Amino acid sequence: MNYKVPDQSGKVFVVTGANTGIGRVTALELARAGAKRVILACRSQERTQPVLDEITEIYGGDAERVGFLALDLGDFESVRQCVATYGEVYGDERVDVLINNAGLAGKKGLTRQGFEMAFGVNHLGPFLFTLLMWEHLADDARIVNVASRAHKRVDGIDFDVVREEAKTPTGFPEYSVSKLANVLFSRELARRAKGTGKRSYALHPGVVASDVWREVPGVVRWVVKRFMITNEEGAMTTLYCATSEAASGQSGKYYSECKEKAPAKCGQDDALARELWDRSVSWVGVEVPEELG
Ligand SMILES: NC(=O)c1ccc[n+]([C@@H]2O[C@H](COP(=O)([O-])OP(=O)(O)OC[C@H]3O[C@@H](n4cnc5c(N)ncnc54)[C@H](OP(=O)(O)O)[C@@H]3O)[C@@H](O)[C@H]2O)c1
């Protein structure tokens, strides 16, 4: 699997969680492919600065072509502020590809508005971000949702449990539910956006030796990371969904190793996808864009 990103001149990208891991490589490769602008939406400007510097260097010192937006997906207010800042800074500039990459695993606790951490950060934050960014997206924009094959480890979503702190020792079942939510959101978004020109993709990046394992105990982490693929390899399927000609006519599908694959049965459950959508709308308190009504 070695996907080569075609020329991206003229295209504007927003990548969440791009200060490290798969997101960092994704942003760097898009800049190398000549993107007009790459905007990194991350929690900390300080932690993102080295990547902003790397991209500026790729652009021959033209810092205007790389942007930073402060975004904490665990706080709806931060998500709203982030989109407002996008409007203030970039005005009418349309985003060609929105990459919902940021995510966490195994972290206990609740988000600012009281949702289980993985569900809140991995699903509700990106859900709100995507719907608020809708007015800033190009007519033929792609929305790329970095999910995981971990979604296959669960068979549904308990909508009461996602309002409580994770109960399992690893937090992995809760993570898997949040990744199922990514697959279902992407599917429902595609169904609603049908006929608009905007397309939605969900993907599994591979099992990648990134920082996502930071909450796993040290020795275990060291052992498992030795069997994982690199961040460079892990970014391939995201880049494929974001830029490939082959995927351009598709929407609502799930990918792994730069190929369309079948998601789990529960990832194809349209009734569950609709229920998740409706509950998410009321939880985040967003007005659904008319196109998606
Ligand atoms: N690594 C794997 O094997 C694997 C497998 C399947 C799917 N994935 C998915 O791939 C995506 C990228 O993960 P990765 O492996 O590259 O992990 P990573 O190296 O840990 O990067 C995760 C990114 O998400 C950001 N993030 C975490 N919490 C956030 C929040 N509340 N608000 C905004 N950003 C937040 C992190 O920012 P900070 O640095 O500030 O924390 C970081 O930039 C995730 O969605 C993950 O679920 C990964």
The ligand as an SDF file (V2000), in Angstrom:
LIG
                    3D

 48 52  0  0  0  0  0  0  0  0999 V2000
   -3.0680    4.5790   15.9880 N   0  0  0  0  0  0  0  0  0  0  0  0
   -3.8750    3.6080   15.6190 C   0  0  0  0  0  0  0  0  0  0  0  0
   -3.5070    2.4160   15.6080 O   0  0  0  0  0  0  0  0  0  0  0  0
   -5.2670    3.9070   15.1740 C   0  0  0  0  0  0  0  0  0  0  0  0
   -6.0640    2.8400   14.7430 C   0  0  0  0  0  0  0  0  0  0  0  0
   -7.3540    3.1110   14.3130 C   0  0  0  0  0  0  0  0  0  0  0  0
   -7.8120    4.4200   14.3120 C   0  0  0  0  0  0  0  0  0  0  0  0
   -7.0120    5.4240   14.7530 N   0  0  0  0  0  0  0  0  0  0  0  0
   -7.5650    6.8070   14.7360 C   0  0  0  0  0  0  0  0  0  0  0  0
   -6.6700    7.6560   14.0660 O   0  0  0  0  0  0  0  0  0  0  0  0
   -6.8710    8.9990   14.5050 C   0  0  0  0  0  0  0  0  0  0  0  0
   -5.5290    9.6590   14.7590 C   0  0  0  0  0  0  0  0  0  0  0  0
   -4.9440    9.0110   15.8420 O   0  0  0  0  0  0  0  0  0  0  0  0
   -3.3780    8.7940   16.0210 P   0  0  0  0  0  0  0  0  0  0  0  0
   -3.1590    7.3340   16.0200 O   0  0  0  0  0  0  0  0  0  0  0  0
   -2.6040    9.6480   15.0920 O   0  0  0  0  0  0  0  0  0  0  0  0
   -3.2330    9.2850   17.5450 O   0  0  0  0  0  0  0  0  0  0  0  0
   -2.3740   10.4360   18.2390 P   0  0  0  0  0  0  0  0  0  0  0  0
   -0.9810   10.3780   17.7530 O   0  0  0  0  0  0  0  0  0  0  0  0
   -2.6510   10.2700   19.6810 O   0  0  0  0  0  0  0  0  0  0  0  0
   -3.0530   11.7550   17.7050 O   0  0  0  0  0  0  0  0  0  0  0  0
   -4.3510   12.0860   18.1070 C   0  0  0  0  0  0  0  0  0  0  0  0
   -4.6110   13.5510   17.8500 C   0  0  0  0  0  0  0  0  0  0  0  0
   -5.9220   13.8590   18.3440 O   0  0  0  0  0  0  0  0  0  0  0  0
   -5.7950   15.0020   19.1650 C   0  0  0  0  0  0  0  0  0  0  0  0
   -6.8200   15.1000   20.2060 N   0  0  0  0  0  0  0  0  0  0  0  0
   -7.0180   14.2810   21.2560 C   0  0  0  0  0  0  0  0  0  0  0  0
   -7.9790   14.7720   22.0360 N   0  0  0  0  0  0  0  0  0  0  0  0
   -8.3960   15.9340   21.4530 C   0  0  0  0  0  0  0  0  0  0  0  0
   -9.3670   16.9100   21.7890 C   0  0  0  0  0  0  0  0  0  0  0  0
  -10.0990   16.8430   22.9110 N   0  0  0  0  0  0  0  0  0  0  0  0
   -9.5300   17.9620   20.9700 N   0  0  0  0  0  0  0  0  0  0  0  0
   -8.7900   18.0830   19.8500 C   0  0  0  0  0  0  0  0  0  0  0  0
   -7.8430   17.1990   19.4920 N   0  0  0  0  0  0  0  0  0  0  0  0
   -7.6650   16.1420   20.2880 C   0  0  0  0  0  0  0  0  0  0  0  0
   -4.4230   14.9050   19.7940 C   0  0  0  0  0  0  0  0  0  0  0  0
   -4.0420   16.1640   20.3040 O   0  0  0  0  0  0  0  0  0  0  0  0
   -3.0770   16.2840   21.5890 P   0  0  0  0  0  0  0  0  0  0  0  0
   -1.6880   15.9360   21.1020 O   0  0  0  0  0  0  0  0  0  0  0  0
   -3.2500   17.6900   21.9940 O   0  0  0  0  0  0  0  0  0  0  0  0
   -3.5950   15.3050   22.5990 O   0  0  0  0  0  0  0  0  0  0  0  0
   -3.6230   14.4700   18.5880 C   0  0  0  0  0  0  0  0  0  0  0  0
   -3.3390   15.5670   17.7770 O   0  0  0  0  0  0  0  0  0  0  0  0
   -7.7670    8.9060   15.7380 C   0  0  0  0  0  0  0  0  0  0  0  0
   -9.0850    9.2470   15.3920 O   0  0  0  0  0  0  0  0  0  0  0  0
   -7.6950    7.4360   16.1190 C   0  0  0  0  0  0  0  0  0  0  0  0
   -8.8560    6.9940   16.7880 O   0  0  0  0  0  0  0  0  0  0  0  0
   -5.7600    5.2020   15.1790 C   0  0  0  0  0  0  0  0  0  0  0  0
  1  2  1  0
  2  3  2  0
  2  4  1  0
  4  5  1  0
  4 48  2  0
  5  6  2  0
  6  7  1  0
  7  8  2  0
  8  9  1  0
  8 48  1  0
  9 10  1  0
  9 46  1  0
 10 11  1  0
 11 12  1  0
 11 44  1  0
 12 13  1  0
 13 14  1  0
 14 15  2  0
 14 16  1  0
 14 17  1  0
 17 18  1  0
 18 19  2  0
 18 20  1  0
 18 21  1  0
 21 22  1  0
 22 23  1  0
 23 24  1  0
 23 42  1  0
 24 25  1  0
 25 26  1  0
 25 36  1  0
 26 27  1  0
 26 35  1  0
 27 28  2  0
 28 29  1  0
 29 30  1  0
 29 35  2  0
 30 31  1  0
 30 32  2  0
 32 33  1  0
 33 34  2  0
 34 35  1  0
 36 37  1  0
 36 42  1  0
 37 38  1  0
 38 39  2  0
 38 40  1  0
 38 41  1  0
 42 43  1  0
 44 45  1  0
 44 46  1  0
 46 47  1  0
M  CHG  2   8   1  16  -1
M  END
$$$$
